[in-house]
Amino acid sequence: MTDAALVEDPVRTRLLAAAVRIFAREGYAGTKVLDIVREAGLSTAAIYGRFRSKEDLLREAVVQSAQVSGHAVPEAPERVADLINRVASLRPEPLSDDEAVRLEAYVTARRDPQVAAALADAGRRRRAAVQPLVEAAFADGSVGPSVSPEAVLFFVQTMHLGMLLQRGAGVAGPDPASWDDLVGRIVASFVDQQAPPGKRPRERSRKLTT
């Protein structure tokens, strides 16, 4: 089915939105197809005419959630340091439905290769959004030439997922000031301290903005 066909199918969009809400609320294991149908206000025939199974629905929901939460970098930060500061920030609010579905998908991916493949695709979308910031960081010297770009990208993704996991579990974070200081030290360590002074970033590039 083409992308245009997906956009033009309001029933499919309605089912996906309902699936995201139910998976987020009940978890993948606790969700039944009938729950999704009822949430969408549709018949069972509507779901099986568009998705082969609950797993198929989850895969599509993962991709949709990734497009919402990962395809565009939120608030368009200018530097990779700002992005790391943002994804590592301590936030008290509950997970959004899209964030909760992503965590459910990571658990399911351990046993479902197709869900794992959908997560990999979602990761590529997020990477595509973040990569220009990483490239700019190398260009302006806020990330040293001895640091691996792949490592920086993986760090950003891992930090984001880890913070989602902590929030989802309701884990209380440390003192915000001490946490911000630690994150600032980590980002500062990306700078190549052996680089010639003229190649080092401006001082503001080493500090995280709020």
N, C-alpha and C positions, 0 to 999 in steps of 0.2 A: 504494500500500500504506500502511495506517495505521501510526502509531507503535506502537500496541498489537500489530499483526501482526508488526512487526519485533522487538519484545521477545520475543514468543512463538515465534520461529523460532530454535531453538538452532543449527541448521546454518548459518544466515546469520551468526550471531554468531561461530561457529567459523571460518567462512571469512574474515570481516573481521579477526579476531585473527591468523590465519595470514598474511593479506595484509600487515598492519602489520609483522609480524616479517620477512617476506621483502623487502618494499620497503626496510625499514631496513637489512637486511643486504646485499642485492644491488644496491640502487638500482632506480629505476623502469625504466630502459632494459634492465637486465640481468635483469629478472624475467619469467618465462614463467607462463602460466596453470597449466601442469602443476606448476610449483614450488609454487604456492599450494595446489593440490589435494593434493599429496603432504604438504606441511607440515600441512594440516588433517586428513589421513588419510581423505579422502573421494574420491568418484568425480568425473570430469569433468562428468557429468550434474548433479551437485549444484550446481556453480558456474553453469552456464548456465541452470539453472532459476531462478536468483535474480539474476544479473547479466548484462547484455548483452555485456560486454567487460571487458578488463583496465582500460580507462579508467574504466568504471563502478565497478569495484572500488576503484580509487584514489580516486575522488571520495568514495565512502562512507567509505573509510579516513581521508581527510582530515577529514571531518566528525566521525568517531568520535574521532580524535586530538585535535581541537579541543575536544571535550566533556571529554576527560580532562585536557588540559593547559591549557585556556584558559577553560572555561565558569565554573569557580569559581576565585576568586583564591586562590592557595596561602597557607596559614597565616593567612588573614584579616587582612592588615595594616590598621592603623587609619588611616593617612595615605597620600596619594599619594607623599609623599617616601619612605616605607618601601618602597612597591612599586617605585619607580624604583631605589632602592638594591639591592633584591633582584634585579630583572631585569638590572641592570648589574654584578652581582657576578662576580668572576673565579672560575670553577669548573673544577677540573682533571678531573672525571669525564667519561667519554664521554657522548655524547648518548643519551637513552632512545630506545626504538623510536618512540614518538609524536613526539618532537622531530625525529628523523631523517626520518620520513615528511613532516613539515611542510616541511623543506628540499627534499626530493625534489619535493614538490608545487609549490613556488615555481618550480623549474626547469621542470617540465612545463607550468606555466601559461603560459609564454611562447608555447607552440604549441597549447595545448588550451584553448579558451574555456570549456569546461564545467568543467575543473579550476580555471580562474581564478575561475569563478562559485562553486565550492565553497569556495575560499579566502576569497572575499569574505564568504560566509556565516559561515565560521569566524571571520573578523575581527569580524563583527557580534556574535558570541557573546562574544568576548573583550572587546569594547568595552562590552557590556552589563554585564559583571562589573566592569570598571574604572571606569565612569562615575560610580557613587555616590561613589567615593573622590575623583574630580576635583571633583565638585560640593561635597563636604565641604571640600576644600582652598580653594575660593573662599569658602565660608561662613566658615571660620575665619581667612582672611587669609593662609594659607601659600602661596597663589597670588594674585597681584595682579589687580585687575579689568581692567588693560590687557592681560593675557595671554589669548590665545585658548584656550578649552577644547578646541577641535578640534585645536589645535597640541599641547596637552599630551597628549591621547589618542594622536595620531600619533607623538609623541616616545616615549611608553612602548612602543608597538607596534614602532617601528623599532629602539629600543634592544634590546628582547627578541630580535627577529629577528637583529640584527647580532651579538649575543653568541652566539646559536645557531650562526651561520655561522662565527664565529671558533673556537668549540669544535669544530665538526664538521671544520674544516680542520686542527685541531691546532696553531693559532697560539698561540705563547707570549705571555702578556699582559705588561704593564709591571709595575713594582714595585707590589704591592698597596696600599701606603700612599699612593703618589702618585696611583694611579687613584682610590682612595676620596676623596682630597682634591679631585680634579677633578670627580667626580660630585657631591660636596657643593657645590662652587662653582656647578655648573650648576643644581642644584635651588634654591639660594639666590637665583639670578638670576630665578627665577619670581616672587619677591616684588616688588611695586610699591614701589620705593624712594622714590617721590614721594608715597606715601600718608601721610595724617596719622599721627603717632605712635600714637594710640589705635587706629588701624585696622591697624597692622602686627601680624604674628603674634607669639606668644610666642617667646622665644629658642629653646626646645626644638624648635619647629616648623621651624626653619631647619637643624637638625642631623639627619643621617641616623642611624638606629639600626642596630645590627648584628643 
